[in-house]
Amino acid sequence: MSIAKRILSRRAFNALAGAAFAVAMAPATSFAQDVTIPIIVKDTTSFYWQIVLAGARAAGKDLGVNVPELGAQSESDINGQISILENAVAGSPAAVVIAPTEFKALGKPIDEAAKSVPIIGIDSAADSKAFTSFLTTDNVQGGRIAADGLAAAIKEATGKEEGEIAIITSLPGVGSLDQRRGGFLDQVKTKYTGLKVVADKYADGQATTGLNIMTDLITANPNLVGVFASNLIMAQGVGQAIAENNLGEKIKVIGFDSDEKTVGFLKEGVLAGLVVQDPYRMGYDGIKTALAASKGEKVEANVDTGANLVTKANMSDPKIDALLNPKVN
């Protein structure tokens, strides 16, 4: 062998040895990044769900976990979310975090998915007992908080907890929304007997539909004094109707969740209050819990992530301000 060939062979050996060393060392430094935990939300275009995704993204960064951000572009796209779940599970992730769009329809798909990976539920329930852990607002309590807030706003405006009220639900069959509606109606029935529910309406998940329903209610119910809009989309639509008709003083509205538009309505007196959850925590703790579950660690079966009534009077409090202005980047 020539000297040139011997030098070339030595270089090739050294290169191969270096590569082998790098491969041997890689698992110790990149294991966490090889862990994939997708999060599947109801609507990637909604500000509320963007906050959830921001929390999940931060958890992924802090924990060194790959977190694909998945979801349909409308909460009404039930079949779309089912397909996304099936495709996510087919990729053999360590676990999956999901906010089910519809209670009954997502039950069997979640049962099936849980045969392969741990499933962590957030926000809304499904007709399944296969969740390893479930993190959500106590939505029944959230509905009660909304009823308390609406009664207080009506009393402040009229001097009494009496009058005709309405409830507008974004979509039928959604676990979290059904629970909010149930908690609200139960609280009104047992605690505020002077309030009479004259309309109990369902929309189709679109803000324009909420606007149209509220506009019709204004015409059909001239004695209306209060409304509970049970999610962000409905609060946007109802608030728009109240603003367009300049009825903030006459009709008190409690919404659920917040974004720039609804917070603006609150400041202007268009809305009397907002029941605000902690979606950032749902996303962050959802990923954190999923990682623990994927390692076989014991996790809590149910976690209440909390809810607060926000009014113009308390919206500048540090705790409330942090909920109204979460970091989404």
N, C-alpha and C positions, 0 to 999 in steps of 0.2 A: 504493500500500500504506500502510495506517495505521501510526502509530508502534507501536501495540500489536502489530500483525502482524509488523512488522520485528523487534521484540524477541523475539517467540515464535520466528520463523524463526532468528534468531541463536542462541537457546538450543538449538533442535533441532539445528542444525549442530554446535554445540559438543559436544552429547551424543553425536552420531554420530561425531565425530572422536575423542572420548575412548574410545568403544567400540572403534573401529578400532585405536587405539593399544594398547588392552589386549589385543586379539586378536593383534596383531603381536608383542607382548612375551611372550604366554603360552607359546609353545613353549620358550623359553629357561629357564623356571622350572618347567614342569610335565611336561616330556618323560619324566622318570624315573617319575613317578606314572602315566603312561599305559602303561607297560610292565607287562604281566600275566604272571606265571609261577605257574600252579597247582601245588600239591604234593598228590599223591594217596597216602595211606597205606593200610595194610591194615585198620585198625580204629580209628576215631576215639575209641572209648570206652576204649581201653587206655592205661594210664599211660605205657607205653613210647612209644607213638605220639604221645601228648600232648607228650612231651619233644621228639620229632622236630619236631612242629608248632611248638613254642615256639622252637626254633632257627631254623626257617624264617621265623617271624613276626619275630624279631629281625633277621634278614638283610634282610627286606623293609623294615623300618623304617630300618635303617642305610643301605641302598642306594637308598631311595626307590622301591621296586618294590611293585606290588600283588600280594599272594600269597593267592589263594583257598585255603582249607584244606579239602580234599576227602577222601573215603574212605567205605567201607562201615562198618557197625557190627559186623562180624564178619569175622575172617580167612578164614572158610570161604565167604564170599559172593563167589565168583570172578566170576560173571556180573555182579554189581553193580559190581565194580571195572572190568570191561571197559566197561560202559555209561558209567561216570563218566569214563573215559579218552576215549571217543569224543565225549562231550558237551564235555569240556574242549578237545579239539583243534578241535571245530567252532566254538569261540569265537575262534579265531585268536590264541592267546597267543604271546608271544615264544619260549617254551620250556615244557616240562613236566617236573616232577620226580616220579618214581613209584617206589614200593616194590612190586614185583609180588607178588601173593598166591600165584601158583602158576606153576611153571617153564614147563610146556608150554602151558597155556591162554593165558598172556599173551604168548607169542611172536609170533604173527601180528598181534594187535592193536597191539603195540608196533612191529612192522615197518611196519604201515600208518600209524600215527601219525607215525612218523619221516619219512615222505614229505612231511609238511607242516611240522613243527617239530622242533627239536632235542629229544631225549629224554635226560634225565639219570636214571640208575638209582641207587637207594640201597637198602641193606640186603640185598635178595634178588635173585638173578639171574633171568633169563627166557630162554626158548629163542629168542633174538634176537641178532643182531650189529649191531643198529641203534642201540645206545646211543652217544651222543656221548661220554659219560663215565659211569663207574660207581664210586660211593663206597660202600664196605662194610667191615665187619669181615672179616678173613680167617677165615671160619667153620670151615674145616678146622682151622686153628690154634686156634681157640676150642674145638673139640672135644678137641684134644690137651691144652689147658690144663685142661679139665674132668677129663680122665682123670688128669692129674698131681695135681690137687687131690684127687680122690677117693682115689687110691692113698695119698697122704700122710695123709689123714684116717683111712683104715682102719688104716694102720700105727700112727698115734698111738694109736688105740683098742685095737688088738689086738697090736701089736708086730711085725706082718708084713703084707706086701702080698699077702694071699691071701684067698680066699673067693668066695662067689657074689654077683654084682651084676646089675643090670638097667638098661635104658635105656627111657625113655618119651618119645616124640616127639609133639608136639602135633597135627600133620597130615601125611599122606603127600603127596609131590610138591612140597613147598615147598623151593626151592633152598637157602636158608640152613640150614634144619633138616636136610635131607639131608646137607649138607656137615658140619655139626656132628656128626651121628651117625657119618658116615664117619671123620672125624678122631678121634673118641673110640674107635671100635672098632679102628681101625688102631693107635692108641697102646697100647691094652690088649693087642692081639695081639703087638705087637713089643717092648714094654717091660715090661709087667706080666703075665707069663705065669701068675702064680699067681692071677690074677683070672679067674673064669669067668662069662661072660655067660649067665645062665639064662633071661632073659626080654628080649625086644626088642619093645616094644609101641607101637602107634599109637593116638592118641585122635582126637577130632573137634573139637579147638580149644576145648573147654569145660573150665573148672577142675573142675567137678563130675565130669566123666569121668576126669580125672587122679586125683581123690580116690578114685573107685571102683576104678580100675585098681590104684592103690597099695594099697588095702585088700585087694583080692583077692590081690595079690602077697604081702602079709604073711601071709595064711592059707596060701597054696599053697607058699610058700618060707620055712620057719622058719629056715633058715640064711643068709638074705639079710643081707649086711653093707654093701651100697652101692647107690646109685641115681644115675643122671644124668638130670635132668629138663631137656630141651633148650630150653625157652623160659620166659618169665615165667608164662604161664597154667598150664603143667604144674608149675612150681615152687610156685605157689600151692596147687594141688590136692594134690600129693605132700606138701608141708609140712603141710597140714591133716591128712592121714592120719597122718603121723608124730606130730604134736602130740596128736591124739585118742587115739593108742595109747601115748603116752609112750615112743617108741622112738628118741629123738634120740641116745642113747648107743650103742645097738646097731646102728642102720642109718644110715650116713652118706650124706647127700644133697648133691649139687652141682647147683645150679640155674643158669639163664642169664637175665640181666637182673635188674632190681630194681624194687621199689616199697616203699611203707610196710609192707605186710604181710610181704613176704619179708625185708626188712631186720630187721623185728621177730623173725621166725623165726631169723635169723642171730644176733641178740643173745641169744636164748633158748637157743641150741644145738640148735634143731630142724633147721636146715640147717647143714651144715659149711662151705659156701662158695657164692659166686655168681660166675659169669663175667660181668663187666659191660662192656658196649660203651660207645660215646660217641654216643648217639642225638642229643643236642643238636648236636654237630658235624656229624652227617650232614645234619640239616635245614638248618643254617646254610650249610655249605659246598655243599650241594646247590643252594640258590638262588643262591649266589655264582657257582658254576660254570655254572649255567644262564644267568645274565645274561651272563657272558663269552662263552659259546657262541653266544648269540643275536646278539652283536655281531660274530661271526666270528673271535673271538680263539682262539688255540690253548689247549686244556685237556688235562689228563692223562687218558689213556684209563681208567686204573684207579688208585684211591686207597684205601689201607688206613687205616681210621679207628681201628684199635686195639682191644684187649681186655685186661682185667686180672682176675686172680683176687682176689676179696675174701673175707677171712676175718674172724673176730671179732678176730684179732690185729692186722690192718692197717687195719680199717675207719675208724679215726680219723685216718689219715694225710691230710694236706691234699689231695693229688691224688685219693685214693680218695673222700674226703668230698665233693669237688666232683662226682664222678660219681654218688654216691648221693643227693645233694641238689641236683639241677639246678633252675634257675629256670624254672618253667613258665608264669609270668604275664608 
